[in-house]
Amino acid sequence: MRFLAVALFRLSQAAGRRSGVLGRLVKQVNHVLTGADLAWQAEIGPGLVLYHPTGVVIGPGVRLGANARIQQGVTLGLRGAPGDGESGSPVIGDGVGLGAGSRVLGPITVGDHARVGANAVVVRDVAAGTTVVGVPARPLT
C-alpha cells in the first residue's frame, strides 16, 4: 500500500496540473484505496516513504522536502481556518522523520533531518537535526 499511495499522489499531481477536478478525483481514489488524504497541490520532493499510509493527511499548501519518512496518522496542514490569521502551512525539510500520530500545523518550519516523535504536536519551528517530542513538542535533551 505504501507504494500505491505515493504513486497515486504523483498521478493526482500530474492530473491536477491539467484539471483541478481530475486532480481531486485521483486524490479521492487514493484516499479510498489507501486511507491517505494527500492534496495534489502539496509540494512533495522525491523519495517520500509512507510506512503505513492510513490516516496520513497532507494539506494543499504543505512543502515537504526529499526523502521524508512518514508513519501512520500524521497530519501536516493549516492550524486554523483560512483567513483567520492562523493560516499558513508547514515547510518540512529534507530527510525528516515524522512519528505516528504527530501533527505539524501552521506556518512552521521543520529543518533538514529533524525527527518528530510519535503523537508530538509541533507548534514552533524545529531546528535542523533536532528530535522533538511531546505536546507541545520540545527538543529532546
N, C-alpha and C positions, 0 to 999 in steps of 0.2 A: 504493500500500500504506500510506503514512503516514496517510492519511485513514481508511482501513479499520481500522487498528489502534486509533486513538483512538475511532472510532465504536463498535467492538466493546467497547472498555473501558467506555465510557459505558453501553452496553447491559448489560454484566455488572454494573455498579454498580446499575443500576435493578433488574435481575433478582435480585441478591444481597440487596437490601433486602426483597424478597418471600420469597425462599427461598435459603439459603446454597448448597444443592445446585445450583439453577438458575444462580446467580452463578458457581459453579465450572465448570459446563458451558460457559457462554458464554466464560469465561476460557480454557478449553482449546481451544475453537473458534478463538479469537483466536490462541492460540499455534501451532496447526497451520497456519492460513492465513497469518499474518504473521511468525511467529517471535518475537513479543513476548510475554513472560510477565509480565502486568500483573495483580497481585492486585486483585480487585474491592473489597477493604476499604481500599486505599490512598486517601488524600485528595489529589486532584489538582485544582488550580484550572483555570479556563478558559484557553484559548489554548495548550494543550500542542501542541508540534510534535515529532514523531518523524521525523527526516530519513530514517533507514533503520531501521525497527523491529526488524530481525533481531538477536536476541541481547540485546535490552533486557530487564532483569529489575527489576521494582519490587515489593518485598515489601509485605505487608499492613499494616504499621504506619507506612509512609512517609507523610510530609506534604510535598507538592510545591506550591509557590505558582503563581500565574498566569504565563502566557506563558513557561514553561520550554521550552528548546530542547535536545533530546537526540539525540546521534549514536548509531550502532550499537554494540552490545556493552557498554552502560553497565549497571552493577549498583548498585542502591540497596536496602539492607536491613540485616539483623542482622549483627553482627560474629561472634557465637558462637551456640551453641545456646541456645534459651530455657531460662532457669533457671540458667545457668552464671555469672551475674554480669557477663557481657559483653553481655547483651541490650540492646536499645533500637534504635530505628530512626531514621534521619536526618530532619531537618526542613530542607527546601530552600526558600529564599525566592523572591520574585517575580523574573522576568526572568533567571533563572540559565541559563547555558550549560554543558552537560556534554559534553566531548570524547569521541571514540570510545575505547571500551575503559576509560573511567575507572570507578573504584569509590569509592563513598561508603558506608562501613559503620559501623554502630554509632550510639550516641546523639550524633550530631554535628549542628551547625547550620551551614548554608551561607547566608550573608547575601544580601540582595537584590542582584541584578545582578552577582554574582560569576561568575567563569569558572573552570572546572576543565579543565585541559589533557588532551590525549589520553593515555591509559594512566596517568594520575595515580591514586594511591591516597590518599584523604583519610582521615587518622586523627585530625585535630584540627579544631576549629571554624575556619571561614573567614569573615573579616570582609566586610561588605557592600562591593561594588565591587572586591574583590581578585581577582587572577588567580593561581591556584596550579598548579604543575607538579611532576612527579617522583614518586619513590617513596622515602620518603613525601612527600606533596605539601607544598610550601613556597611562600611568596609569591614572585612574580616581581619582581625589583628593577630 
